[in-house]
Amino acid sequence: MEQSPRPRTEVAAQPPGQQSYVGMWVTKDGYIRHELLPNGRYDEARGQRQSAYQGSYTLTGNYINYVDDTGFTADGEFRDGVLYHGGMVLYREENK
């Protein structure tokens, strides 16, 4: 007996492993707020300046590479639940 194929559910494409890093990352003083979005984009606020930097990111294992919308590139690394990026140390902001 042949079964008809099940309908597919469309889900936003996310590279493997990306889901664990999606969310808000913040410096201890809260000055820099770095949001990794599930669509491979990021939005970084600095102080009162919302969306100071925006662009795309890619992940390879625990390494992250950024390209902002002006073409500037940067990178970082996730170690033990902490993001080290451009001389900054960012911690995951827990949902309140």
N, C-alpha and C positions, 0 to 999 in steps of 0.2 A: 504494500500500500504506500503510495507516494504522498508525502506531506507537502503542502504548499509552503513556500518560504514565509517566515515571519516578517512583518513590516519592521523596517529599521527605525530606530529612534535617533534623531540627530542630536549630537552633543557637541558642544564647542571643543574644537581640537586642542589638546594640551599635550605637549611632549611628555613622555614618561618621566616621572619624578618631579615634574614642575608643580604638581598639586601641593606637595609638602612645603613649598616655599612661597606660595601665593599668600598675600596678605600684607599687613602694615609692619614695617620695620622702623624702629625709632632709636635715636641716640639717647643715652641716659638722661640728658638734660631736656629732651623733647624738642630741641631746636630743628633737627632734621627728621622729616617724616617721609619715608620711602615706601610707596605702595607698589607691590608687584601684582599686576592684574592677571587674571587667568587667560587672557588673550595674547600674552607675550609682550604686553606694553607695561611701562612703569610711569609713575607720576611722583615727582619729588617736591616736597614743600620745604622751605627754609624760613624759619621764624614765622612771621606773619605773611610771607610771600607764598601763596598757594601756587601750585604748578610752576615752580621755578625752573624745573627741568622735566622734560617728557621725552620718551623715546621707546625703543624696543629692547628686549633682552632675550638672550638664549642661554640655556643651561646645558652643561656637559658635566655630568656627575655632580660634584659639589661646587663647581666653578660657574660663575655667572659672567657673561659679557654683555655690556651695554653699548648701544649706539643711540645717542640722543638725536632729536629731530634736526639739529644743526650739523650733524655728522661727527661730533666729538665722541670718542670711544673711551671706555673704562672697563675695569673688570673687578671681580671680587671673589671671595670664597666663603662658603658656609662651613663653619667648624663648631661642633658641639652645640648646635642650635643658635649660633651667633653669626651674623653677617659682617665680614671684614671687607670694607670697600673704600678705596681712595683715602686711606689713612683714618677712616671712621670705623667705629664699632657700633653696630646696630643690633637691637634686640627685638624679637617678635613682640608686637603689641597684642595682648590678649583681648578678646572680645569682652566688652563690659556689659 
